[in-house]
Amino acid sequence: MATLAAELEGLPVGVLHVNLNAEILALNRCLRGWLGLANEDSAAWVGLPVDQLLSRPGRVLYHTHLLPTLRLHGEVQELSLALQAPSGTVHVLCSARLLERPEGAIAQLVLSPMRERLRIEAELARVQRAADAAPLSLFECVRDANGRSWIGYASAGLISLYGITPESVHFSDAPWLEQISPDDRPALLASRDASAERMTLWRCEFRARSGSGPWRIHRLIAQPYAEPDGRTVWYGAMGDVTDAATAAAAALERDAAERASRSKSEFLARMSHELRTPLNAVIGFSHLLGEDLRPSHPELLQRVALIQAAGRHLLHLVDDVLDIGRIEAGQLRLHLAPVNLGPLVAQVCAELDGARQARGLELDVQVDDLPAVHADETRLRQVLTNLVSNAIKYTREQSLVQVRAHAEGNRVSLSVQDDGPGLSPSQRQQLFQPFNRLGAERSRVEGTGLGLVISRHLVESMGGELQLAESAGRGCCFEVTLPRAEAAAAPAAPAAPPSPALSTTTLRAGRRWELLYAEDNEVNALLMQAFLARYPNLVLSVAPSGAAALARARQQPPDLLLLDMSLPDMDGRTLLALMRAEPSLAHIPAVAVTAEAMPDERARALAAGFQGYWTKPLDLARLPGELDALLQPQQAAAAA
């Protein structure tokens, strides 16, 4: 026995020998050190009950489990045992075996301290509590080589997120997948497959619910690991991000709306100025030319009329763009009447024939023998022009555009089918958003992103529908449906505003009238000069800038001021304020002449002190009456 004790002394683990009567036979130096008995001789403990080394729970475990198991099986593996030392309880991990000796069987207990294990277990317990308290679920997802998948571990958050217990998914993840929206489930599984294939993060956002509760937005992120046996294991977290996703979506929508509003305002201002200014010359000079030709040159007069009609048509389109805000506000004014669809379609196609030929397209039109529709002819022409023009622009060259129409019941439908690239599902969702060109802004195809928006508003205001229909092949098919004329009751057309008096008594009176026109555009100035030349007693002076106009007015105060609102050195309101500060100019009536046709611009000008607001293109037929009204007070004052 002394030899055995000597062999045990040098071992780096605790060793305790006990006979089957629970009496100590030997305990080595390492074990005595743990128990605070390093200075005591091992022999002093020989023959003492082993209970003197055990805590109360340790004694119970030793006599009721460890010793009976040794007697039955001959060994015990990794049993947690509590020893009693003067300083307190010492927890050890015990493995024991039964050794046969000549003097009888003994129990050999090999002990190792559990301080590090207990620390790790305590740390894991804290992590477990934190995971269970978090508003998400930490998880381990496993998929074997045969494609079977399960969730090996999930924190308690799984219960609140999905209404299922972690134990329910230990053998299959089917209970979890059943709580995910059927529409989102394929994308979730596809993202997991992609993660396993590329060994990249598994990221997915999907709709799910707890039990039979409402659908919520969940987000999952997990890191994959490939195991040698062919399994893929993901460690990650999933949680409810509905509130954050809703807030983010609202912020994106708000930002998009603000950007669209800014883009709209900037575009409308630019469109107004850039298009109305040249149209002023086209419509104005053709009007004057028509008056000069009437009635001696009927053929030339007809050509001039075509120029004017084209200019007016362009002006109508500009007005439609500028009035997009009014359309959306429901303030659009329409003149509904029976419209024969066949001739109107033929006219639109004829106008666009040059564009069609330039792209080598065939235009197949079949709209004969149709009943009249209840619509505004001008607005319907605009809609059809937009649809056919878009089809021509986006169809492949040397291809086909089809226009079809049919009547069904009290409705008439017309469709325009192109052979272009078509639209993706996301583009279809954004189709009728103002200023959204669905990516075409990066192409060479011209456009504003407003045509379809305006067309849809116009068709709906006429009691119809404009929609993107299902297309059998490639491309897009837009369909307009309108009520038949005999099946609809047209509302009473609003009364037209009274025209101003066209009296030119003052203009043709003997007095000489001095007019000062502040205008930097030479063509606009020439048009005003040509128009006023018809009234010999009206003398027009033109100043190309605000400073020049102010200097000329100081030198020779005019009878009437015509001020362009976008001069190179100042705007019209600033110029008027400077003139009103001059005593000699404070009483002179002033008219704003501008390409800005927005209602708020008119209101700002009148509030600044202008007596009139003329928008380009100028309506020369109305100007004599308006000039007469502006000059009459001075004529009356002079007569008094």
C-alpha positions as CSV (number, residue, x, y, z in Angstrom):
1,M,0.0,0.0,0.0
2,A,2.9,2.3,0.8
3,T,4.3,1.7,-2.7
4,L,0.9,2.6,-4.3
5,A,0.6,5.8,-2.3
6,A,4.1,6.8,-3.5
7,E,3.1,6.3,-7.1
8,L,0.1,8.6,-6.8
9,E,1.9,11.5,-5.1
10,G,3.4,12.9,-8.3
11,L,0.3,12.8,-10.5
12,P,-1.0,16.2,-11.7
13,V,-4.6,15.2,-11.1
14,G,-6.3,14.4,-7.8
15,V,-6.5,10.7,-7.0
16,L,-8.4,9.1,-4.2
17,H,-8.4,5.5,-3.3
18,V,-11.3,4.2,-1.2
19,N,-12.2,0.7,-0.2
20,L,-15.7,-0.7,-0.6
21,N,-16.4,0.2,3.1
22,A,-16.0,3.9,2.1
23,E,-12.7,4.2,4.0
24,I,-9.8,6.3,2.6
25,L,-6.8,4.3,1.5
26,A,-4.8,7.1,-0.1
27,L,-5.1,10.7,-1.5
28,N,-2.3,12.3,-3.4
29,R,-0.6,15.6,-3.0
30,C,-2.6,17.3,-5.8
31,L,-5.9,16.5,-4.1
32,R,-4.6,17.5,-0.6
33,G,-3.6,20.9,-2.2
34,W,-7.2,21.5,-3.5
35,L,-8.6,20.7,0.0
36,G,-6.1,22.9,1.8
37,L,-4.3,19.9,3.3
38,A,-1.0,20.3,1.6
39,N,1.0,20.3,4.9
40,E,-0.7,17.1,6.2
41,D,0.6,13.6,5.7
42,S,-1.5,11.3,3.5
43,A,-1.1,8.6,6.1
44,A,-3.1,10.6,8.6
45,W,-6.2,10.1,6.5
46,V,-5.9,6.4,5.9
47,G,-8.8,4.5,7.4
48,L,-10.9,7.6,7.9
49,P,-14.4,7.7,6.3
50,V,-14.5,9.2,2.9
51,D,-17.5,11.3,4.1
52,Q,-14.9,13.6,5.8
53,L,-13.8,14.7,2.3
54,L,-17.3,15.2,0.9
55,S,-19.9,17.9,1.3
56,R,-23.4,16.9,2.4
57,P,-24.7,16.7,-1.3
58,G,-21.5,14.9,-2.2
59,R,-22.0,12.2,0.4
60,V,-25.5,11.5,-0.8
61,L,-24.3,11.3,-4.4
62,Y,-21.3,9.0,-3.5
63,H,-23.3,6.5,-1.5
64,T,-26.5,6.4,-3.6
65,H,-25.1,6.6,-7.1
66,L,-21.3,6.5,-7.5
67,L,-20.6,3.4,-5.3
68,P,-23.6,1.4,-6.4
69,T,-22.7,2.1,-10.1
70,L,-19.1,1.0,-9.5
71,R,-20.3,-2.2,-7.9
72,L,-22.7,-2.8,-10.9
73,H,-20.6,-1.6,-13.9
74,G,-17.1,-1.3,-12.6
75,E,-16.8,2.4,-13.7
76,V,-18.3,5.8,-13.6
77,Q,-17.6,8.6,-16.2
78,E,-17.6,12.4,-15.6
79,L,-19.7,12.7,-12.5
80,S,-19.9,16.1,-10.8
81,L,-18.9,15.7,-7.2
82,A,-18.7,18.3,-4.4
83,L,-15.8,18.0,-1.9
84,Q,-15.6,19.8,1.4
85,A,-12.5,21.9,2.3
86,P,-12.0,24.3,5.2
87,S,-12.3,27.2,2.7
88,G,-15.6,25.9,1.3
89,T,-17.0,23.6,-1.3
90,V,-14.6,22.4,-4.1
91,H,-16.4,21.1,-7.2
92,V,-14.6,18.4,-9.2
93,L,-15.3,16.2,-12.1
94,C,-15.0,12.6,-11.1
95,S,-14.3,9.5,-13.1
96,A,-14.0,6.2,-11.1
97,R,-13.2,2.6,-11.7
98,L,-13.1,-0.5,-9.6
99,L,-9.6,-2.0,-9.2
100,E,-9.0,-5.6,-8.0
101,R,-6.2,-5.9,-5.4
102,P,-5.0,-8.9,-3.5
103,E,-6.4,-7.4,-0.3
104,G,-9.7,-6.8,-2.0
105,A,-11.4,-4.5,-4.6
106,I,-10.9,-0.7,-4.2
107,A,-12.4,2.3,-5.9
108,Q,-10.0,4.6,-7.7
109,L,-11.4,8.2,-8.2
110,V,-9.6,10.4,-10.6
111,L,-10.6,14.0,-9.9
112,S,-10.1,17.3,-11.9
113,P,-11.2,20.8,-10.8
114,M,-14.4,22.2,-12.3
115,R,-13.6,25.9,-11.8
116,E,-13.1,26.6,-15.5
117,R,-16.0,24.4,-16.5
118,L,-18.3,26.1,-14.0
119,R,-17.2,29.5,-15.2
120,I,-18.0,28.5,-18.8
121,E,-21.3,27.1,-17.8
122,A,-22.2,30.3,-15.9
123,E,-21.2,32.3,-18.9
124,L,-23.3,30.2,-21.2
125,A,-26.2,30.5,-18.8
126,R,-25.8,34.3,-19.0
127,V,-25.7,34.2,-22.7
128,Q,-28.8,31.9,-22.8
129,R,-30.7,34.4,-20.6
130,A,-29.7,37.3,-22.8
131,A,-30.7,35.4,-25.9
132,D,-34.0,34.4,-24.5
133,A,-34.7,38.0,-23.3
134,A,-33.8,39.5,-26.7
135,P,-36.6,40.5,-29.1
136,L,-35.2,38.1,-31.7
137,S,-34.2,34.4,-32.0
138,L,-30.7,33.2,-32.2
139,F,-30.5,29.9,-34.1
140,E,-28.5,27.1,-35.5
141,C,-29.9,25.7,-38.8
142,V,-28.6,22.5,-40.2
143,R,-29.1,21.0,-43.7
144,D,-27.6,17.5,-44.4
145,A,-26.2,16.2,-47.7
146,N,-29.7,14.8,-48.5
147,G,-31.4,18.1,-48.2
148,R,-33.1,17.4,-44.9
149,S,-33.1,20.5,-42.7
150,W,-33.8,21.3,-39.1
151,I,-33.1,23.9,-36.5
152,G,-30.8,22.4,-33.9
153,Y,-30.9,25.3,-31.6
154,A,-33.2,28.3,-31.2
155,S,-33.5,30.8,-28.4
156,A,-36.9,31.5,-26.7
157,G,-37.6,34.3,-29.1
158,L,-38.8,31.7,-31.5
159,I,-42.0,31.4,-29.4
160,S,-42.9,35.1,-29.7
161,L,-41.9,35.4,-33.3
162,Y,-43.6,32.3,-34.7
163,G,-45.7,30.8,-31.9
164,I,-43.7,27.5,-31.9
165,T,-41.2,26.0,-29.4
166,P,-37.5,25.4,-30.1
167,E,-38.1,21.7,-29.5
168,S,-40.7,21.5,-32.3
169,V,-38.0,22.2,-34.9
170,H,-35.2,20.0,-33.6
171,F,-36.0,17.3,-36.2
172,S,-37.5,19.4,-39.1
173,D,-37.8,23.1,-39.8
174,A,-41.3,22.5,-41.4
175,P,-43.1,24.0,-38.4
176,W,-41.1,27.2,-38.8
177,L,-41.6,27.3,-42.6
178,E,-45.3,26.9,-42.1
179,Q,-45.4,30.3,-40.3
180,I,-43.8,32.1,-43.3
181,S,-46.0,33.6,-46.0
182,P,-46.4,31.1,-48.9
183,D,-45.6,34.0,-51.3
184,D,-42.2,34.6,-49.6
185,R,-41.2,31.0,-48.8
186,P,-39.7,30.2,-52.2
187,A,-37.4,33.3,-52.0
188,L,-36.4,32.3,-48.5
189,L,-35.4,28.8,-49.5
190,A,-33.7,30.1,-52.6
191,S,-31.6,32.5,-50.6
192,R,-30.6,29.6,-48.3
193,D,-29.6,27.5,-51.3
194,A,-27.5,30.3,-52.7
195,S,-25.8,30.8,-49.3
196,A,-24.9,27.1,-49.1
197,E,-23.6,27.1,-52.7
198,R,-21.4,30.2,-52.4
199,M,-20.7,30.0,-48.6
200,T,-21.9,33.6,-48.3
201,L,-24.1,35.2,-45.7
202,W,-27.7,34.0,-45.7
203,R,-29.8,37.2,-45.8
204,C,-33.5,37.4,-46.3
205,E,-36.5,39.6,-45.5
206,F,-39.9,37.9,-45.5
207,R,-43.4,38.0,-44.1
208,A,-44.2,35.7,-41.2
209,R,-46.6,35.5,-38.2
210,S,-46.9,34.1,-34.8
211,G,-49.6,31.4,-34.8
212,S,-52.6,32.8,-36.6
213,G,-51.7,36.4,-35.9
214,P,-51.1,39.3,-38.4
215,W,-48.4,39.1,-40.9
216,R,-45.2,40.9,-39.9
217,I,-41.9,41.6,-41.7
218,H,-39.0,39.5,-40.4
219,R,-35.3,39.7,-41.3
220,L,-32.8,36.8,-41.1
221,I,-29.0,36.9,-41.3
222,A,-26.8,33.9,-40.7
223,Q,-23.2,32.7,-41.4
224,P,-22.8,29.3,-43.1
225,Y,-20.2,26.7,-42.3
226,A,-19.5,23.5,-44.3
227,E,-19.0,20.4,-42.2
228,P,-16.8,17.4,-43.4
229,D,-19.8,15.1,-43.5
230,G,-21.5,17.2,-46.1
231,R,-23.8,19.2,-43.8
232,T,-24.1,23.0,-43.9
233,V,-24.7,24.7,-40.6
234,W,-25.8,28.3,-40.3
235,Y,-25.5,30.4,-37.1
236,G,-27.5,33.6,-37.0
237,A,-30.4,35.6,-35.8
238,M,-33.9,36.5,-37.0
239,G,-36.3,39.1,-35.7
240,D,-39.3,41.3,-36.4
241,V,-38.3,44.5,-38.3
242,T,-41.9,45.6,-39.2
243,D,-41.7,48.9,-37.5
244,A,-38.2,49.7,-38.9
245,A,-39.2,48.6,-42.4
246,T,-42.4,50.6,-42.3
247,A,-40.5,53.7,-41.1
248,A,-37.8,53.2,-43.8
249,A,-40.4,52.7,-46.5
250,A,-42.3,55.8,-45.4
251,A,-39.1,57.8,-45.4
252,L,-38.2,56.5,-48.9
253,E,-41.7,57.4,-50.1
254,R,-41.5,60.8,-48.5
255,D,-38.0,61.5,-50.0
256,A,-39.2,60.2,-53.4
257,A,-42.3,62.5,-53.2
258,E,-40.2,65.5,-52.3
259,R,-37.7,64.8,-55.1
260,A,-40.6,64.3,-57.5
261,S,-42.1,67.6,-56.4
262,R,-38.9,69.5,-56.8
263,S,-38.2,67.9,-60.2
264,K,-41.8,68.7,-61.2
265,S,-41.5,72.3,-60.3
266,E,-38.1,72.7,-61.9
267,F,-39.2,70.9,-65.1
268,L,-42.5,72.9,-65.4
269,A,-40.6,76.2,-65.0
270,R,-38.1,75.2,-67.6
271,M,-40.7,73.7,-69.9
272,S,-42.8,76.9,-69.7
273,H,-40.0,79.2,-70.6
274,E,-38.2,77.1,-73.2
275,L,-41.4,76.1,-75.2
276,R,-43.6,79.1,-74.9
277,T,-40.9,81.5,-76.0
278,P,-40.4,80.0,-79.5
279,L,-44.2,79.3,-79.8
280,N,-44.7,83.0,-79.2
281,A,-43.0,83.7,-82.5
282,V,-44.6,80.8,-84.4
283,I,-48.2,81.6,-83.4
284,G,-47.7,85.3,-83.3
285,F,-46.1,85.9,-86.7
286,S,-48.5,83.3,-88.4
287,H,-51.4,85.3,-86.9
288,L,-50.0,88.6,-88.4
289,L,-49.2,86.9,-91.7
290,G,-52.7,85.6,-91.9
291,E,-54.2,89.0,-91.4
292,D,-51.9,90.5,-94.1
293,L,-52.9,87.7,-96.6
294,R,-56.6,87.7,-96.0
295,P,-58.4,87.2,-98.3
296,S,-56.3,87.7,-101.4
297,H,-54.1,84.6,-101.2
298,P,-56.4,81.7,-100.2
299,E,-53.7,79.0,-100.8
300,L,-51.1,80.8,-98.8
301,L,-53.7,81.6,-96.2
302,Q,-54.5,77.9,-95.8
303,R,-50.8,77.1,-95.3
304,V,-50.5,79.8,-92.7
305,A,-53.6,78.3,-91.0
306,L,-51.8,75.0,-90.9
307,I,-48.8,76.6,-89.2
308,Q,-51.1,78.3,-86.7
309,A,-52.9,75.0,-86.0
310,A,-49.6,73.2,-85.5
311,G,-48.4,75.9,-83.1
312,R,-51.7,75.8,-81.2
313,H,-51.5,72.1,-80.9
314,L,-48.0,72.3,-79.4
315,L,-49.3,75.0,-77.1
316,H,-52.1,72.7,-76.0
317,L,-49.5,70.0,-75.2
318,V,-47.4,72.5,-73.2
319,D,-50.5,73.6,-71.3
320,D,-51.3,70.0,-70.5
321,V,-47.9,69.5,-69.0
322,L,-48.1,72.7,-67.0
323,D,-51.5,71.8,-65.8
324,I,-50.5,68.4,-64.4
325,G,-51.0,69.8,-60.9
326,R,-54.6,70.8,-61.8
327,I,-55.3,67.5,-63.3
328,E,-54.2,65.7,-60.2
329,A,-56.3,68.1,-58.1
330,G,-59.4,67.3,-60.2
331,Q,-59.7,70.7,-61.7
332,L,-59.5,69.7,-65.4
333,R,-62.1,71.2,-67.7
334,L,-63.4,69.0,-70.5
335,H,-65.8,69.5,-73.3
336,L,-67.5,66.1,-73.8
337,A,-69.2,65.3,-77.0
338,P,-69.6,62.4,-79.5
339,V,-66.3,61.7,-81.2
340,N,-65.8,59.4,-84.2
341,L,-62.9,57.3,-83.3
342,G,-61.9,56.0,-86.7
343,P,-61.1,59.4,-88.4
344,L,-59.3,60.6,-85.2
345,V,-57.1,57.5,-85.1
346,A,-56.3,58.0,-88.9
347,Q,-55.3,61.6,-88.3
348,V,-53.1,60.7,-85.4
349,C,-51.4,58.0,-87.4
350,A,-50.9,60.3,-90.3
351,E,-49.3,62.9,-88.1
352,L,-46.9,60.3,-86.8
353,D,-46.2,58.7,-90.2
354,G,-42.8,60.4,-90.5
355,A,-41.6,59.0,-87.2
356,R,-42.9,55.5,-88.2
357,Q,-41.1,55.6,-91.6
358,A,-37.9,56.8,-89.9
359,R,-37.8,53.6,-87.9
360,G,-38.9,51.3,-90.7
361,L,-42.1,50.2,-88.9
362,E,-45.3,48.9,-90.2
363,L,-48.4,50.4,-88.6
364,D,-51.4,48.0,-88.7
365,V,-54.6,49.9,-87.9
366,Q,-58.1,48.3,-87.7
367,V,-60.6,50.6,-86.2
368,D,-63.4,50.8,-88.8
369,D,-67.2,50.7,-88.2
370,L,-67.1,51.7,-84.6
371,P,-69.7,53.7,-82.7
372,A,-68.8,57.2,-81.5
373,V,-67.3,57.6,-78.1
374,H,-68.2,60.1,-75.4
375,A,-65.0,62.2,-75.0
376,D,-63.2,65.4,-75.4
377,E,-61.8,65.3,-78.9
378,T,-58.7,67.4,-78.2
379,R,-57.8,65.5,-75.1
380,L,-58.5,62.1,-76.7
381,R,-56.3,63.1,-79.6
382,Q,-53.5,63.9,-77.1
383,V,-54.0,60.4,-75.5
384,L,-53.9,58.6,-78.8
385,T,-50.9,60.6,-79.9
386,N,-49.0,59.7,-76.8
387,L,-49.8,56.0,-77.0
388,V,-49.0,55.6,-80.7
389,S,-45.9,57.7,-80.4
390,N,-44.6,55.7,-77.4
391,A,-45.2,52.5,-79.4
392,I,-43.2,53.8,-82.3
393,K,-40.4,55.0,-80.1
394,Y,-40.0,51.7,-78.1
395,T,-40.8,49.1,-80.8
396,R,-37.8,47.4,-82.4
397,E,-36.9,48.8,-85.8
398,Q,-38.3,47.0,-88.9
399,S,-41.1,45.7,-86.6
400,L,-44.9,46.1,-86.2
401,V,-47.2,48.4,-84.2
402,Q,-50.8,47.3,-84.1
403,V,-53.9,49.5,-83.3
404,R,-57.1,47.7,-82.7
405,A,-60.6,48.7,-81.5
406,H,-63.8,46.9,-80.7
407,A,-67.2,47.7,-79.1
408,E,-68.7,45.7,-76.3
409,G,-71.9,46.7,-74.7
410,N,-71.8,50.4,-73.8
411,R,-68.0,50.6,-74.0
412,V,-65.5,51.0,-76.8
413,S,-62.0,49.8,-76.4
414,L,-58.9,50.7,-78.4
415,S,-55.5,49.0,-77.9
416,V,-52.0,49.9,-79.1
417,Q,-49.6,47.0,-79.2
418,D,-45.9,47.5,-79.6
419,D,-43.0,45.0,-80.2
420,G,-40.5,46.5,-77.7
421,P,-38.7,45.1,-74.8
422,G,-41.7,45.1,-72.5
423,L,-41.7,46.0,-68.8
424,S,-40.5,44.1,-65.7
425,P,-42.9,43.5,-62.8
426,S,-41.2,46.3,-60.8
427,Q,-41.5,48.7,-63.8
428,R,-45.2,47.9,-64.1
429,Q,-45.7,48.9,-60.5
430,Q,-44.1,52.3,-61.2
431,L,-45.7,52.8,-64.6
432,F,-48.0,55.7,-63.8
433,Q,-45.7,57.7,-61.5
434,P,-45.1,61.3,-62.6
435,F,-41.6,62.0,-64.0
436,N,-40.6,58.3,-63.7
437,R,-39.3,57.1,-67.1
438,L,-38.6,53.6,-65.8
439,G,-34.9,53.7,-66.7
440,A,-35.5,55.2,-70.2
441,E,-33.8,58.4,-69.1
442,R,-30.5,56.5,-69.5
443,S,-31.4,55.7,-73.2
444,R,-31.5,57.9,-76.3
445,V,-35.3,57.8,-76.3
446,E,-36.7,61.3,-75.6
447,G,-39.5,61.8,-73.1
448,T,-40.6,63.5,-69.9
449,G,-42.1,60.7,-67.9
450,L,-45.5,62.6,-67.9
451,G,-47.2,61.3,-71.0
452,L,-48.8,58.2,-69.6
453,V,-49.7,60.0,-66.3
454,I,-51.5,62.8,-68.1
455,S,-53.2,60.3,-70.5
456,R,-54.5,58.2,-67.7
457,H,-55.9,61.3,-65.9
458,L,-57.5,62.5,-69.1
459,V,-59.1,59.1,-69.9
460,E,-60.4,58.7,-66.4
461,S,-61.8,62.2,-66.5
462,M,-63.8,61.2,-69.6
463,G,-65.3,58.3,-67.8
464,G,-62.9,55.7,-69.2
465,E,-59.9,53.6,-68.3
466,L,-56.3,53.4,-69.4
467,Q,-54.4,50.3,-68.4
468,L,-51.5,48.1,-69.4
469,A,-53.2,45.0,-70.8
470,E,-51.8,41.5,-70.9
471,S,-49.7,40.9,-74.0
472,A,-49.5,37.5,-75.7
473,G,-46.0,38.0,-76.8
474,R,-43.3,40.6,-76.1
475,G,-43.8,44.3,-75.9
476,C,-46.6,46.3,-74.2
477,C,-50.2,46.6,-75.0
478,F,-52.0,49.7,-73.7
479,E,-55.8,49.7,-73.8
480,V,-58.2,52.7,-73.6
481,T,-61.8,52.0,-72.8
482,L,-64.4,54.8,-73.2
483,P,-68.2,55.0,-73.0
484,R,-70.2,54.9,-76.2
485,A,-71.7,58.3,-77.1
486,E,-75.3,57.1,-77.1
487,A,-74.9,55.4,-73.7
488,A,-73.6,58.4,-71.8
489,A,-75.1,61.6,-70.7
490,A,-72.7,64.4,-71.3
491,P,-72.6,67.0,-68.5
492,A,-73.4,70.5,-69.4
493,A,-70.3,72.3,-70.6
494,P,-69.2,75.1,-68.4
495,A,-69.8,78.5,-69.7
496,A,-66.8,80.1,-71.3
497,P,-65.5,83.2,-69.6
498,P,-66.5,86.4,-71.3
499,S,-64.0,87.9,-73.7
500,P,-62.6,91.3,-73.0
501,A,-63.9,94.2,-75.0
502,L,-62.2,94.4,-78.4
503,S,-62.8,98.2,-78.7
504,T,-59.8,100.0,-80.1
505,T,-61.2,103.5,-79.6
506,T,-58.3,104.6,-77.5
507,L,-55.7,102.9,-79.7
508,R,-56.9,104.7,-82.8
509,A,-57.4,108.1,-81.2
510,G,-55.3,111.0,-82.3
511,R,-53.1,111.1,-79.3
512,R,-49.6,109.5,-79.4
513,W,-49.0,106.8,-76.9
514,E,-45.5,105.8,-75.7
515,L,-45.0,102.2,-74.7
516,L,-41.7,100.8,-73.2
517,Y,-41.1,97.1,-73.6
518,A,-38.3,95.5,-71.5
519,E,-37.4,92.4,-73.5
520,D,-34.0,90.7,-74.1
521,N,-35.3,88.2,-76.7
522,E,-35.0,89.8,-80.2
523,V,-37.7,87.6,-81.8
524,N,-40.2,88.5,-79.0
525,A,-39.4,92.2,-79.5
526,L,-39.8,92.0,-83.2
527,L,-43.2,90.4,-82.8
528,M,-44.4,93.1,-80.5
529,Q,-43.1,95.8,-82.9
530,A,-44.9,94.1,-85.9
531,F,-48.1,93.9,-83.9
532,L,-48.1,97.5,-82.7
533,A,-47.1,98.8,-86.1
534,R,-50.8,98.3,-87.0
535,Y,-51.6,101.2,-84.7
536,P,-49.7,104.3,-85.9
537,N,-50.3,106.3,-82.8
538,L,-48.7,103.6,-80.6
539,V,-44.9,104.1,-80.4
540,L,-42.9,101.2,-79.0
541,S,-39.4,101.5,-77.5
542,V,-37.5,98.3,-76.6
543,A,-34.9,98.0,-73.9
544,P,-32.9,94.7,-73.7
545,S,-32.3,94.7,-70.0
546,G,-33.8,96.0,-66.7
547,A,-31.1,98.6,-66.3
548,A,-31.6,99.9,-69.8
549,A,-35.4,100.0,-69.3
550,L,-35.1,101.9,-66.0
551,A,-32.7,104.5,-67.6
552,R,-35.0,105.0,-70.6
553,A,-38.1,105.4,-68.4
554,R,-36.3,108.0,-66.3
555,Q,-35.4,109.9,-69.4
556,Q,-38.8,109.7,-71.0
557,P,-41.6,108.3,-68.9
558,P,-43.9,106.1,-71.0
559,D,-47.7,105.8,-71.0
560,L,-47.5,102.0,-70.5
561,L,-44.8,99.5,-69.3
562,L,-44.5,96.0,-70.8
563,L,-42.0,94.1,-68.7
564,D,-40.6,90.7,-69.4
565,M,-40.3,88.7,-66.1
566,S,-37.0,87.0,-66.9
567,L,-34.5,89.7,-67.9
568,P,-30.8,88.9,-67.9
569,D,-30.0,91.3,-65.1
570,M,-33.1,91.2,-62.9
571,D,-36.6,89.8,-62.8
572,G,-39.7,91.8,-63.7
573,R,-40.9,92.3,-60.1
574,T,-37.6,93.8,-59.1
575,L,-37.7,96.2,-62.1
576,L,-41.2,97.3,-61.3
577,A,-40.3,98.0,-57.7
578,L,-37.4,100.2,-58.8
579,M,-39.7,102.1,-61.2
580,R,-42.4,102.5,-58.5
581,A,-39.7,104.1,-56.3
582,E,-39.4,106.9,-58.9
583,P,-42.1,109.6,-58.4
584,S,-42.3,110.1,-62.2
585,L,-42.9,106.4,-62.8
586,A,-45.0,105.4,-59.8
587,H,-48.4,105.9,-61.5
588,I,-47.6,104.3,-64.9
589,P,-49.6,101.0,-65.6
590,A,-47.5,97.9,-66.1
591,V,-48.1,94.6,-67.7
592,A,-46.0,91.4,-67.0
593,V,-45.1,89.7,-70.2
594,T,-43.8,86.2,-69.5
595,A,-43.5,82.6,-70.5
596,E,-44.4,81.5,-66.9
597,A,-48.0,80.3,-67.1
598,M,-48.3,78.8,-63.6
599,P,-51.2,80.3,-61.5
600,D,-49.0,81.1,-58.6
601,E,-46.7,83.2,-60.8
602,R,-49.6,85.2,-62.0
603,A,-50.8,85.8,-58.4
604,R,-47.3,87.0,-57.4
605,A,-47.1,89.4,-60.3
606,L,-50.5,91.0,-59.6
607,A,-49.6,91.2,-55.9
608,A,-46.4,93.0,-56.9
609,G,-48.4,95.8,-58.6
610,F,-48.8,94.7,-62.2
611,Q,-52.1,95.6,-63.8
612,G,-52.0,92.9,-66.4
613,Y,-50.4,89.5,-66.9
614,W,-49.8,88.3,-70.5
615,T,-48.4,84.8,-71.1
616,K,-46.5,83.8,-74.2
617,P,-47.5,82.8,-76.8
618,L,-49.4,86.1,-76.8
619,D,-53.0,86.0,-77.9
620,L,-52.8,88.8,-80.4
621,A,-56.5,88.8,-81.1
622,R,-57.2,89.8,-77.5
623,L,-54.4,92.3,-77.1
624,P,-56.1,95.4,-78.7
625,G,-59.0,95.2,-76.2
626,E,-56.6,94.8,-73.3
627,L,-54.4,97.6,-74.4
628,D,-57.4,99.8,-74.8
629,A,-58.6,99.0,-71.3
630,L,-55.2,99.9,-69.9
631,L,-54.9,103.2,-71.7
632,Q,-58.5,104.4,-71.3
633,P,-58.1,105.8,-67.8
634,Q,-55.3,108.1,-69.0
635,Q,-57.4,109.1,-72.0
636,A,-60.4,109.9,-69.7
637,A,-58.1,111.9,-67.3
638,A,-56.7,113.9,-70.2
639,A,-60.2,114.7,-71.5
640,A,-61.3,115.8,-68.0
